[in-house]
Amino acid sequence: MATAHLPIQKSKYYDHNGEPGCQGLEEVNRMFRNFWDPTAYWVCEKQGTRARLQRCPQSQLYSEELGRCIHYSDWSWTDPKEPPSRPKC
């Protein structure tokens, strides 16, 4: 009896936490989602420096769509978006 071989759907696994590289001017003074922790986000304060991890106030999560922290009851999951650059190791 022949069986059909169906592709296995794998969930996306992010091998990094979403930290931007802060290499371009478009990243400066912007907030970026932390892929692993919805209570945190990254900020590029200056081009060419490491991003700084910030935390949302208590009971809030970072909304990538709105670009700010919102109350957890208003937050919903969205697929993360890659930052324009990544830190150089």
C-alpha positions as a Markdown table, in Angstrom:
| # | Residue | x | y | z |
|---|---|---|---|---|
| 1 | Met | 0.0 | 0.0 | 0.0 |
| 2 | Ala | 1.5 | 3.4 | -1.0 |
| 3 | Thr | 1.4 | 6.3 | 1.3 |
| 4 | Ala | 1.7 | 10.0 | 0.5 |
| 5 | His | 4.7 | 11.8 | 1.8 |
| 6 | Leu | 3.6 | 15.1 | 3.2 |
| 7 | Pro | 6.0 | 17.8 | 4.2 |
| 8 | Ile | 6.4 | 18.3 | 7.9 |
| 9 | Gln | 5.5 | 21.7 | 9.1 |
| 10 | Lys | 8.2 | 23.0 | 11.5 |
| 11 | Ser | 7.6 | 26.0 | 13.7 |
| 12 | Lys | 10.0 | 28.8 | 13.2 |
| 13 | Tyr | 12.8 | 28.8 | 15.7 |
| 14 | Tyr | 14.7 | 32.0 | 16.2 |
| 15 | Asp | 18.4 | 31.3 | 16.9 |
| 16 | His | 18.9 | 34.9 | 18.2 |
| 17 | Asn | 16.9 | 37.2 | 20.5 |
| 18 | Gly | 16.3 | 39.9 | 17.9 |
| 19 | Glu | 19.1 | 42.3 | 19.0 |
| 20 | Pro | 19.7 | 44.8 | 16.2 |
| 21 | Gly | 23.3 | 45.6 | 15.1 |
| 22 | Cys | 22.7 | 49.4 | 15.3 |
| 23 | Gln | 24.8 | 49.7 | 12.1 |
| 24 | Gly | 22.5 | 52.0 | 10.1 |
| 25 | Leu | 21.0 | 55.4 | 10.9 |
| 26 | Glu | 17.5 | 53.9 | 10.3 |
| 27 | Glu | 18.1 | 51.9 | 13.5 |
| 28 | Val | 19.1 | 54.8 | 15.8 |
| 29 | Asn | 16.4 | 55.9 | 18.3 |
| 30 | Arg | 14.2 | 52.9 | 17.4 |
| 31 | Met | 12.9 | 50.1 | 19.6 |
| 32 | Phe | 13.1 | 46.5 | 18.5 |
| 33 | Arg | 11.3 | 43.5 | 19.8 |
| 34 | Asn | 13.2 | 40.9 | 21.9 |
| 35 | Phe | 12.2 | 37.7 | 20.3 |
| 36 | Trp | 12.6 | 35.6 | 23.4 |
| 37 | Asp | 11.0 | 37.9 | 26.0 |
| 38 | Pro | 7.9 | 40.0 | 25.3 |
| 39 | Thr | 8.5 | 42.1 | 28.4 |
| 40 | Ala | 11.7 | 43.5 | 26.9 |
| 41 | Tyr | 12.8 | 45.4 | 23.8 |
| 42 | Trp | 16.1 | 46.7 | 22.3 |
| 43 | Val | 17.0 | 50.3 | 21.7 |
| 44 | Cys | 19.8 | 51.6 | 19.4 |
| 45 | Glu | 21.0 | 54.8 | 21.0 |
| 46 | Lys | 23.9 | 55.5 | 18.7 |
| 47 | Gln | 25.1 | 54.1 | 15.4 |
| 48 | Gly | 27.9 | 51.6 | 15.7 |
| 49 | Thr | 27.3 | 50.7 | 19.4 |
| 50 | Arg | 25.5 | 47.7 | 21.0 |
| 51 | Ala | 21.8 | 48.0 | 21.5 |
| 52 | Arg | 20.6 | 48.4 | 25.1 |
| 53 | Leu | 18.0 | 46.0 | 26.6 |
| 54 | Gln | 15.0 | 47.8 | 28.2 |
| 55 | Arg | 12.1 | 46.4 | 30.1 |
| 56 | Cys | 8.4 | 47.3 | 29.9 |
| 57 | Pro | 6.7 | 48.5 | 33.0 |
| 58 | Gln | 5.0 | 45.9 | 35.2 |
| 59 | Ser | 2.0 | 44.2 | 33.5 |
| 60 | Gln | 3.0 | 45.4 | 30.1 |
| 61 | Leu | 4.5 | 43.7 | 27.0 |
| 62 | Tyr | 6.2 | 45.2 | 24.0 |
| 63 | Ser | 4.1 | 45.5 | 20.9 |
| 64 | Glu | 6.2 | 45.5 | 17.7 |
| 65 | Glu | 3.2 | 46.7 | 15.7 |
| 66 | Leu | 2.6 | 49.8 | 17.9 |
| 67 | Gly | 6.3 | 50.3 | 18.8 |
| 68 | Arg | 5.6 | 50.6 | 22.5 |
| 69 | Cys | 4.7 | 48.7 | 25.7 |
| 70 | Ile | 1.0 | 47.9 | 26.2 |
| 71 | His | -1.0 | 46.2 | 28.9 |
| 72 | Tyr | -0.7 | 42.4 | 28.6 |
| 73 | Ser | -4.4 | 42.0 | 28.1 |
| 74 | Asp | -4.2 | 44.1 | 24.9 |
| 75 | Trp | -1.1 | 42.2 | 23.6 |
| 76 | Ser | -1.3 | 39.5 | 21.0 |
| 77 | Trp | 1.4 | 37.3 | 19.4 |
| 78 | Thr | 2.8 | 38.3 | 16.0 |
| 79 | Asp | 5.6 | 36.7 | 14.1 |
| 80 | Pro | 8.9 | 38.6 | 14.9 |
| 81 | Lys | 10.4 | 40.7 | 12.1 |
| 82 | Glu | 14.2 | 40.7 | 11.6 |
| 83 | Pro | 16.0 | 43.9 | 12.4 |
| 84 | Pro | 17.9 | 45.7 | 9.6 |
| 85 | Ser | 21.3 | 44.5 | 10.9 |
| 86 | Arg | 22.6 | 42.1 | 13.4 |
| 87 | Pro | 25.5 | 42.6 | 15.9 |
| 88 | Lys | 28.9 | 41.7 | 14.7 |
| 89 | Cys | 30.4 | 38.9 | 16.9 |
